[in-house]
Amino acid sequence: MIIRRNGVDEFLAIGEGAVEVTGDSVSIVTDMAVAVKDIDEARAEEARQRAAARLRDKISDEEVATVNAALARSLAQLKVKRRHRV
């Protein structure tokens, strides 16, 4: 997501959520919002690798959902960080 304030862009990795647009305001509710400057690429990559490895194990459906959510979070952060290096 890009937030533009006073002509300055800030890039964020965001998770799932909802958006409401009314008049001249936008409201966003999400389970994750991390500014690109706050993303530690090495930690996000480690989290991605751990989640991918965990999915190869025999785990319950509940665990699959949890691991998939963790994988999605790390992938979102890596995508934003690699596009907009700070």
C-alpha positions as CSV (number, residue, x, y, z in Angstrom):
1,M,0.0,0.0,0.0
2,I,1.2,3.5,-0.7
3,I,0.3,6.4,1.6
4,R,0.8,9.8,0.2
5,R,1.0,12.7,2.6
6,N,2.1,16.2,1.5
7,G,3.5,14.8,-1.7
8,V,5.7,12.2,0.1
9,D,5.0,8.5,-0.5
10,E,5.4,5.9,2.3
11,F,5.2,2.2,1.3
12,L,3.7,-0.4,3.6
13,A,3.3,-4.2,3.5
14,I,-0.3,-4.9,4.6
15,G,-2.2,-8.0,5.4
16,E,-5.9,-8.9,4.8
17,G,-8.5,-6.5,5.9
18,A,-11.2,-4.1,4.8
19,V,-11.3,-0.6,3.2
20,E,-14.0,2.0,3.6
21,V,-14.0,5.1,1.3
22,T,-16.3,7.9,2.3
23,G,-16.1,11.4,0.9
24,D,-12.6,12.5,1.3
25,S,-11.4,9.9,3.8
26,V,-10.2,6.3,3.5
27,S,-10.2,3.9,6.5
28,I,-8.3,0.6,6.5
29,V,-8.6,-2.2,9.0
30,T,-5.9,-4.9,8.6
31,D,-4.1,-7.5,10.6
32,M,-0.7,-6.2,9.5
33,A,0.8,-2.9,8.4
34,V,4.6,-2.6,8.3
35,A,6.4,0.4,6.8
36,V,9.1,-0.6,4.4
37,K,11.8,1.1,6.5
38,D,10.8,-1.2,9.4
39,I,11.1,-4.5,7.5
40,D,14.1,-6.6,8.3
41,E,14.6,-8.5,5.0
42,A,16.8,-11.2,6.5
43,R,14.2,-12.0,9.3
44,A,11.3,-12.0,6.8
45,E,13.2,-14.4,4.5
46,E,14.0,-16.6,7.5
47,A,10.3,-16.6,8.4
48,R,9.4,-17.5,4.8
49,Q,11.8,-20.4,4.8
50,R,10.5,-21.7,8.2
51,A,6.9,-21.5,7.0
52,A,7.7,-23.2,3.7
53,A,9.6,-26.0,5.5
54,R,6.7,-26.4,8.0
55,L,4.2,-26.8,5.2
56,R,6.2,-29.8,3.9
57,D,5.7,-31.5,7.3
58,K,2.6,-33.6,8.1
59,I,0.6,-31.0,10.1
60,S,-3.1,-30.6,11.0
61,D,-5.5,-28.4,9.0
62,E,-5.4,-25.8,11.7
63,E,-1.6,-25.7,11.6
64,V,-1.7,-25.4,7.8
65,A,-3.9,-22.3,8.1
66,T,-1.6,-20.7,10.7
67,V,1.5,-21.5,8.7
68,N,-0.1,-20.2,5.5
69,A,-0.9,-16.9,7.3
70,A,2.7,-16.6,8.5
71,L,3.9,-17.4,5.0
72,A,1.6,-14.7,3.5
73,R,2.9,-12.1,6.0
74,S,6.6,-12.8,5.3
75,L,6.0,-12.8,1.5
76,A,4.1,-9.5,1.6
77,Q,7.0,-7.9,3.6
78,L,9.6,-9.3,1.2
79,K,7.8,-8.1,-1.8
80,V,7.5,-4.5,-0.5
81,K,11.0,-4.4,0.8
82,R,12.6,-5.7,-2.4
83,R,10.6,-3.3,-4.5
84,H,11.3,-0.2,-2.4
85,R,14.7,-0.6,-0.8
86,V,15.3,2.0,1.9
